[in-house]
Amino acid sequence: MMTTYIFSYVHPMDKSIAFTVEPRRRFLRQVSPRSLFRYGKKPSTRELALSDSIIKWVACYRAVEEIDQGFFNGGGNTCSLCEFYLQCQKCVIAEFTNEGGCGGTPYSNAAIECTYNNSGEEDFDEILNEIGFLVAVHRHFYGKLPTPIYNAIPRDAYCRWKNYEART
């Protein structure tokens, strides 16, 4: 039996990665040959893991915008940084914020906005803040984003990177 997805978003730099939301489960699922939780292969560099995490949140934003209902974003199961590091203390996010476990980031509020999107709001500020935060981390460690990643990011999110500074 083939599953029909209510949302699907393909990674702009790696067409083998897709993020989907299934109708019954309302769970963001990463379908990828590079996914540690499915095929045993993980991103090969810190920068690639961070870029993939940015795209995960772009997919969340697009899904919430398109299906207009809440779903679970997958947490660490769909986070390339979690797959790459396996220990929060060594993660590039912890290095940027000087806190472990995504502390000091907009993640918690973005995850809540993703899961409980029943408010009818259409601005999705928290998800856009999370994308902006991840862009700030990328710019801090690696400079400009690759063009396909940059082009995939909503303009409202991209301009928010200036709100975040490294606390290392």
Beta strands, then each sheet from edge to edge (+ up, - down):
strand 1: 7-10
strand 2: 18-21
strand 3: 28-31
sheet 1: 1+ 2- 3+
end
